[in-house]
Amino acid sequence: MGDISVFYKKRLVQLQYFVQFSREQEEKRLEQNALLQEEWNDCRIQCHHGAKAGRTEDKEGRTRGRSEAVEQELIEIKGCSEAGYHPLVFFEGWRVALLNDTPRFHLDQIDEMQRHNTSDEVFLLLEGSFTLYAADGGDEGPGTVRAVELETGKMYRVPKGVWHTHATVPGTKVVIIENADVSSDNSDRVSVDLRAKLEEKGRGKNHHRNKDRKSVV
């Protein structure tokens, strides 16, 4: 009888242990399931946001594409960032060009002036610094040179037949408007020492100032 009692006690302990172990395993399983569910929910949210963002980007891309197409249909858009002179728009006998700074037009590189015999020339400063040099004189060549530094927001017109040249600095952008047929065939060019011309003008001004002072004395 005592052996049977001991046997049942052992079995009871084993059953209690098994129940406790099963309960712990079940708790672990529930925790793992909860973690998996959280990860799944996070994944669904991220995927949803990613898909939404992708749809938004696609929509924006399509909208931008349609907008650009409409602009090209209604408005011609031109531009150029390369150095030098670039004719970009032509219409009914006139052209619009963009002049970007280039060493060729730096003051120490200028060695000639020109005049156009069939067209005025209009300049509009967009960025940087730009100086127009215009001179009186006719077929004999440029006379006294005058310098005008352009201001943004203003247009400057050089009438046909006027000797002129111009100087840029790094970063300069200028719009130039003139007849589309302006070329070397209807323009004149002449070599000139621009610095010497400007110094000569400066000496002339100083001479007149000194003469005025003597007259006052």
C-alpha positions in Angstrom: 0.0 0.0 0.0 2.9 2.3 0.8 4.6 1.6 -2.5 1.4 2.5 -4.4 1.1 5.8 -2.5 4.7 6.7 -3.4 4.0 5.8 -7.0 1.0 8.1 -7.3 2.8 10.9 -5.6 5.6 10.6 -8.2 3.0 10.6 -11.0 1.3 13.6 -9.5 4.6 15.5 -9.4 5.3 14.6 -13.0 1.9 15.7 -14.1 2.3 19.0 -12.2 5.7 19.5 -13.9 4.2 18.7 -17.3 1.4 21.1 -16.8 3.8 23.9 -15.7 6.0 23.2 -18.7 3.1 23.2 -21.1 1.8 26.4 -19.6 5.3 28.1 -20.1 5.5 26.8 -23.7 2.1 28.1 -24.4 3.1 31.5 -23.1 6.2 31.6 -25.2 4.2 30.5 -28.2 1.7 33.4 -27.6 4.6 35.9 -27.2 6.2 34.7 -30.4 2.8 34.9 -32.2 2.3 38.5 -30.9 5.8 39.5 -32.1 5.2 38.0 -35.5 1.8 39.8 -35.7 3.5 43.1 -34.9 6.2 42.5 -37.6 3.5 41.6 -40.1 1.5 44.8 -39.3 4.7 46.9 -39.6 5.4 45.3 -42.9 1.9 45.9 -44.2 2.2 49.6 -43.1 5.6 50.1 -44.8 4.5 48.3 -47.9 1.3 50.4 -48.0 3.3 53.6 -47.5 5.8 52.6 -50.1 3.2 51.7 -52.6 1.4 55.0 -51.9 4.7 57.0 -52.2 5.4 55.1 -55.5 1.9 56.0 -56.8 2.4 59.6 -55.7 5.8 59.8 -57.5 4.3 58.2 -60.6 1.4 60.6 -60.5 3.8 63.6 -60.0 6.0 62.3 -62.8 3.0 62.0 -65.1 1.7 65.4 -64.1 5.1 67.0 -64.6 5.4 65.2 -68.0 2.0 66.5 -69.1 2.9 70.0 -67.8 6.1 70.0 -69.7 4.3 68.8 -72.8 1.7 71.5 -72.5 4.5 74.1 -71.9 6.3 73.0 -75.1 3.0 73.2 -77.0 2.1 76.7 -75.7 5.5 78.2 -74.7 8.8 77.6 -76.3 11.5 77.2 -73.6 15.1 77.8 -74.5 18.3 78.0 -72.5 22.1 77.3 -72.6 24.8 77.2 -70.0 27.8 76.8 -72.3 30.2 79.7 -72.6 29.9 82.0 -75.7 27.2 83.3 -78.0 24.2 81.1 -78.6 21.3 82.1 -80.9 18.2 80.3 -79.5 15.0 81.9 -80.8 14.2 82.9 -84.4 11.0 84.5 -85.5 9.9 86.6 -88.6 13.3 88.1 -89.3 14.7 88.6 -85.8 16.6 86.4 -83.4 17.3 86.2 -79.6 20.6 84.9 -78.4 22.1 84.2 -75.0 25.7 85.4 -74.4 27.4 83.6 -71.5 30.8 84.8 -70.2 33.8 83.6 -72.1 37.5 84.8 -71.9 37.2 86.0 -75.5 35.0 88.9 -74.2 37.2 89.8 -71.2 38.4 93.4 -71.3 42.1 92.5 -71.7 41.2 90.3 -74.8 39.1 92.8 -76.7 41.0 94.0 -79.8 38.3 95.2 -82.2 35.0 97.1 -82.5 32.1 96.4 -84.9 29.1 98.1 -86.3 26.0 96.5 -87.9 24.7 98.3 -91.0 21.2 96.8 -91.2 20.1 96.2 -87.6 19.9 97.8 -84.2 21.1 95.6 -81.3 19.4 95.3 -77.9 21.1 94.0 -74.7 19.4 92.8 -71.5 21.6 91.8 -68.5 20.4 88.7 -66.7 23.3 88.0 -64.3 26.8 89.2 -63.6 28.5 92.4 -65.0 28.4 93.6 -68.6 29.9 96.8 -70.0 29.0 98.2 -73.4 31.6 100.3 -75.2 30.2 102.6 -78.0 32.1 105.1 -80.1 31.2 107.9 -82.5 32.8 108.0 -85.9 31.9 106.8 -89.3 33.7 105.0 -92.1 37.0 106.3 -90.8 36.6 104.1 -87.8 35.7 104.5 -84.1 36.3 107.9 -82.5 35.8 108.6 -78.8 34.8 105.6 -76.8 32.1 105.7 -74.1 31.5 103.0 -71.6 28.1 102.0 -70.1 27.8 99.4 -67.4 24.5 97.6 -67.8 21.9 97.4 -65.0 19.6 94.4 -64.6 16.0 95.2 -65.5 16.9 97.7 -68.2 17.3 97.3 -72.0 20.1 99.0 -73.9 19.8 99.6 -77.7 22.8 100.2 -79.9 21.5 101.8 -83.2 22.7 100.4 -86.5 25.9 102.0 -87.8 27.3 102.7 -84.2 30.7 101.3 -83.5 30.6 99.1 -80.4 31.9 96.2 -78.4 31.3 94.7 -75.0 33.1 93.0 -72.0 32.0 90.3 -69.7 33.2 88.9 -66.4 32.8 85.3 -64.9 29.1 84.6 -64.3 27.7 87.0 -66.8 24.6 86.2 -68.8 23.2 88.6 -71.4 20.3 88.4 -73.8 21.0 89.9 -77.2 18.2 90.7 -79.7 18.8 91.8 -83.3 17.8 91.0 -86.9 18.3 87.4 -87.8 20.4 88.2 -90.9 23.1 90.1 -89.0 26.5 88.7 -90.1 29.9 89.6 -91.3 28.4 90.4 -94.7 26.5 93.4 -93.4 28.7 94.4 -90.5 32.1 96.1 -90.3 34.9 95.2 -88.0 38.0 97.2 -87.2 41.0 96.5 -85.0 41.3 98.8 -82.0 43.3 99.2 -78.8 40.3 99.6 -76.5 42.5 100.3 -73.4 44.4 103.0 -75.3 41.1 104.6 -76.4 39.8 104.6 -72.9 43.0 106.1 -71.5 43.0 108.7 -74.3 39.5 109.7 -73.3 40.6 109.9 -69.6 43.5 112.2 -70.6 41.1 114.4 -72.5 38.8 114.8 -69.5 41.8 115.7 -67.3 43.0 118.2 -69.9 39.6 119.9 -69.9 39.5 119.9 -66.1 42.9 121.6 -65.9 42.0 124.1 -68.5 38.8 125.0 -66.6 40.8 125.4 -63.4 43.2 127.8 -65.1 40.3 129.8 -66.5 38.8 130.2 -63.1 42.1 131.4 -61.6 
